[in-house]
């Protein structure tokens, strides 16, 4: 319970991303009612919660697709509250969005290329494609296939690979396990850990709370646009409330 | 149709298989009907070609030339539809206004004398393009900025109705500055034949249209396929939010798309001016014809727009030029817009479009 709201300002203690009392609306709907959270360098932080709790809206507030009406978002000490989406990528945050959102009529390779769209060091493209193919050998086999014709699991790999092509310092994953076969779900979470071990900070949104808390260092539980709980992942896994509501125990 | 997300294996779900069984007989009937109509048309063309081969060849060349001009305008519809799912009804009027402004540039700014074609007058047409193309690129991008961008998150109908409104505004600007007279620059391009085979001939003024249109089409295709900006256009067309997440400036990309569409319209307007005559309201009907061409090819599909425009060009020319059992020019509109209705009913995705859950 204690990790939230106590850290000092700035990068000194390794806080990469900080949300301060963020309020976001969809038209007249008050979707986020004062979200405060932080992600420190090298961590995997997970946001869990039911459908409609505001998990994806939190990510959309960070990545610039929805601008918060109140509150402040800082990334590496820089205010990005009002930054447009294409600027946020440039600053070092990329995302594999919910539902994958690949470019269906582009090949796998072109999708990966799009991931590096904003980078100026485009000569390093090959190197990064090789890195992604190393993580997901399946994508190498399918590099010329139209992304829209692949299976859900393959599309998810491609979406994560595409996000990595931006060389993010913070990678946001929105429901990476959604709709996937169990074998793919496990593989995806292994990859999440692997990416994190290679040095990328990760903010992970999941409905599969059990898997998410296994992969994460810390977690936040969202309920109707507010943070209900915040703690170490191991502590949340033991938490009575969480076990009942999200881990399917009675 | 370009933004549809793809649910996993949607096409294989039991529900859609059921749908395929239920609707099974319909495509069968439609394809039989379609084949019958296509067969009759081919027979009609064949008989005409046998009876009057020279006329047939001449008319086909006219169709090719007109189709190229339609194609320039149809591409503007399809580019904008592809990226915004908006049918930009103002596009035809932008095209007509560009022709009228082209007339001013030629005869008032460059003071070309309209009596005789020469190398100088051909160069003047090219120089006038160098003025109208950037001008109408800017005008079209401005239209998007002023009229469509504020409605980006409104229902599509709002933007569509606004497009009709912009169409009237542009048309009336043309009326205000150019009154109701027709303008033409048909004397500026030489009409000497490029080749003559018996009675078949093709004149320079028509060839110049192809010499300008074909490179423009190749350049556009190359731009969209290979450049960074072109890739951004394709990405925005396929998924706007995902494109933004890749670092693509969506607003800028949409502006570039409108600028491209405006450039093509300006080339089309100038070429139309050198072939036919036009006035403030020419864009209304020609816009609808070009829109039909875009839908025929599969709206949102660049190659489809050109293919559709060529087909419409041939249909119009054959209908008006051939002699045996030809309905004649009184029927051209009915035929072209009859085709539009038939496509929307039987194959809304067009000839080259893809079937998507949203339809076309």
Interface residues (C-beta under 8 A of the other chain):
Chain A: X63 X64 X65 X84 X85 X86 X89 X90 X94 X95 X97 X99 X101 X102 X103 X104 X105 X106 X110 X113 X114 X115 X117 X118 X148 X151 X152 X162 X166 X179
Chain B: X4 X5 X6 X8 X9 X228 X231 X232 X234 X235 X238 X239 X241 X242 X243 X244 X245 X246 X247 X248 X249 X250 X354
